[in-house]
Amino acid sequence: MSTKNKWLIGIGIAIGLIVLFVLPFILRAIFPVQGFGMMGYGYGMHRFGFSPMFGGLGFGMFFMLLIPLALLTLIGLGIAALIKYLRTL
C-alpha cells in the first residue's frame, strides 16, 4: 500500500472519529430536550435531565460509545488481516 493511501485512510478514520464524538452534541444543540417527565424539564431538573454534562454525553454514555468504536476497529483489523493474507498467496 502506498504512503498516499495510508494517509488518506488515516485522515478518513480521524474525521470519522471526530464526527462520532461531536455528533451527539450537535444533535442536542439542534433538537433540545422536549417534553415532561424525569428526563425532560420539570421536577427541578432545569431541562437537562440527569446528565452531569447538561444535555451532552454522561460518563456512562462515553463508555457506551466505545463499544461500536471497538467493533469498527475489529472489523477494520479483520479486513486488513484478510487483505494481507490474500496478498501473500
C-alpha positions, 0 to 999 in steps of 0.5 A, a space after each residue: 500500500 502506498 504512503 498516499 493511501 495510508 494517509 488518506 485512510 488515516 485522515 478518513 478514520 480521524 474525521 470519522 472519529 471526530 464526527 462520532 464524538 461531536 455528533 451527539 452534541 450537535 444533535 442536542 444543540 439542534 433538537 433540545 430536550 422536549 417534553 415532561 417527565 424525569 428526563 425532560 424539564 420539570 421536577 427541578 431538573 432545569 431541562 437537562 435531565 440527569 446528565 452531569 454534562 447538561 444535555 451532552 454525553 454522561 460518563 456512562 454514555 462515553 463508555 457506551 460509545 466505545 463499544 461500536 468504536 471497538 467493533 469498527 476497529 475489529 472489523 477494520 483489523 479483520 479486513 486488513 488481516 484478510 487483505 494481507 493474507 490474500 496478498 501473500 498467496 
